[in-house]
Every structure is written in C-alpha cells, then in structure tokens.
C-alpha cells in the first residue's frame, strides 16, 4: 500500500470518528504504533493495511462495532478503495 493512499484512508476514518466522539479520536489514533497526528496532520511511519486495521480496532475498544460502520462510511464517502472486514 502506498503511503499517500494509506494516509488518506486514515485521515477520513479519523475525521468520521471525530464527528461522533470529538478530540478523543485523535488520542486513540496516536495510540497506534507508527501513526501520529500532529497539528491536524497525519504522519505514518509504516504505511500498511495493518495500521488501518489497528486504528479501527482502537476505535472499536471505545465505541464498539459502530467503529466499523463509521470507517466503511468514511472510506466509501471519500471514494477510496479499501475493504474493511467485520470482525
């Protein structure tokens, strides 16, 4: 996965979750290893599907299965291609 593509997917997911839970979405995103949000900018050290999955799983710990729904909505709304599996 290319860094630009991974970054965009992460950005739209964070923004969608942030609409529901507010700034705590940034805190949970920063808990993902290799992902940092600074001054509204997404920095990814290792672009991969795993970083996106870990982000969604962090949100699932906080808000449950609705995290998957929000991630799917965000990716679809941005017309990005990334398959999010329900786990």
C-alpha positions in Angstrom: 0.0 0.0 0.0 1.3 3.4 -0.9 1.9 6.0 1.8 -0.4 8.6 0.2 -3.3 6.1 -0.1 -2.8 4.8 3.5 -2.6 8.4 4.8 -5.8 9.4 3.1 -7.7 6.4 4.4 -6.5 7.0 7.9 -7.5 10.7 7.6 -11.0 10.1 6.5 -11.6 7.5 9.2 -10.3 9.7 12.0 -12.4 12.6 10.7 -15.6 10.5 10.6 -15.0 9.1 14.1 -14.1 12.6 15.4 -17.6 13.7 14.4 -19.0 11.3 16.9 -16.6 11.3 19.8 -14.7 14.6 19.4 -10.9 15.1 20.0 -10.5 11.8 21.8 -10.5 10.3 18.3 -7.0 11.9 17.9 -5.8 10.4 21.2 -6.9 6.9 20.2 -5.3 7.4 16.7 -2.0 8.4 18.4 -2.0 5.1 20.3 -1.5 3.2 17.0 2.2 2.4 16.6 3.7 4.1 13.6 0.9 6.7 13.4 1.0 10.2 14.8 -1.4 13.1 14.4 0.4 16.5 14.9 -1.3 19.8 14.3 -4.0 18.1 12.3 -1.5 16.3 10.0 -1.3 12.6 9.7 2.2 11.1 9.9 2.6 7.4 9.0 5.9 5.7 9.5 4.9 2.3 8.1 2.0 2.6 5.6 0.1 -0.7 5.6 -3.3 -2.3 5.9 -2.3 -3.3 9.4 -2.1 0.3 10.6 -5.6 1.0 9.3 -6.9 -2.2 11.0 -5.2 -1.3 14.2 -6.8 2.2 14.1 -10.2 0.7 13.6 -9.6 -1.8 16.4 -8.6 1.0 18.8 -11.9 2.8 18.0 -13.8 -0.5 18.5 -12.5 -0.7 22.0 -14.0 2.7 22.7 -17.3 2.8 20.7 -17.8 -0.9 19.7 -18.9 -2.2 16.3 -20.1 1.3 15.2 -16.4 2.0 14.6 -16.5 -0.4 11.6 -19.6 1.3 10.3 -18.0 4.7 10.6 -14.8 3.5 8.9 -16.8 2.0 6.0 -18.8 5.2 5.6 -15.7 7.3 5.6 -13.8 5.2 3.0 -16.9 4.9 0.8 -17.6 8.7 1.1 -14.1 9.6 0.0 -14.3 7.1 -2.9 -11.3 5.2 -1.7 -10.7 1.5 -2.2 -10.1 -0.4 1.0 -12.1 -3.4 2.2 -13.0 -3.3 5.8 -13.9 -6.6 7.3 -16.3 -7.0 10.1 -14.6 -8.9 12.9 
